[in-house]
Amino acid sequence: MRQLSKTELKRLQEYIAKTHPHTVDLVFLLQNLDDAVNVGALFRVADACGAREMILVGDTPAPPHPGISLTARGCERRVAWQHVQGIEEAAATLKFEGYHLVALELTADAQIYTEYPYPDKVCLVLGSEGAGVWPKTLRLCDGTVFIPMYGKGPSLNVHVAAAVIAYHILAGRATR
């Protein structure tokens, strides 16, 4: 076994784009994440799954930031992003643009992420690892999803959880 060359990797990416077209308009909304390293990792996830934009809300660190640059590895320069102070403003704009806001959070009515009926335009709402998605933000969302945990830990790291759900959304739409 050998790793692909840069040319071979580019050809593979072109092949994937032709055979598995991107059919979901995906946006990430980060509400008050406090760890710049997680924000950087989320930029990598957003880039990898072809997200249209990252919306950083409140006190979420924004580029340029050394912690973001460390983990984003340049993705913060490729993925469009904006910083918005208030969650209400961000949610209203997204809904006006036709996005369905889906929070990753444990709530009484949350669905397992594999069973949620994701539409063509999805905004995945992510909260800080400590406080989660705020109740006032949850009221602005169209639905909530969760990842079942089979071990003793209550959750995955926010960027890992976002990657799991984002790729499920992309794969689920591609097979319909």
C-alpha positions, 0 to 999 in steps of 0.5 A: 500500500502507498499513499496517493500523490497530490495529483492522484488525490486531486483526480479522486476528489474530482471523481467523487464530485462527479459521482457523489454530487453535493446535494445539501446546502449545509451551514454550521452555527457555533453558539458561544463555543469557548475553545478556539481549538474546537472552532479550528477543528470545526472549520476543518469539518466544514471544509471537508463536507463542503459547508457553505458557511460557518456562523460564529455567534457571541463569544465564539473565537474568530479568525485570526486566532492562533488556536483556530489556525493550529487546528484549521490548517488553512480551512479558516481561509477556505470556508466562508464565515461571519461573526454575529453577536446575537443568536436571534439575528443569525437565526432570523437570517438563516430562516429567511434564507430557507434554512432548517435549524437543527440543534445538536442537543439532548432535549425531551423531544430530540431524535436520534440523528439517523432518524431525523428528516433533514431537508435540502438546506440545513443549519447545524446548531452547536453549543459549547461543550459545557453549557450546550445549546442555550434554551433560548436558541433551542426555541429558535430551532426547528428540531434537535438531534442527538448521538446515542452514547453507549459508553460512560461518557455523556457526549463526543467532542463537539467537532467529532459530533458535528462531523458524524452528523454532517456526513450522515446528512450528506450520505443520507441525501446522496442515497435518496 
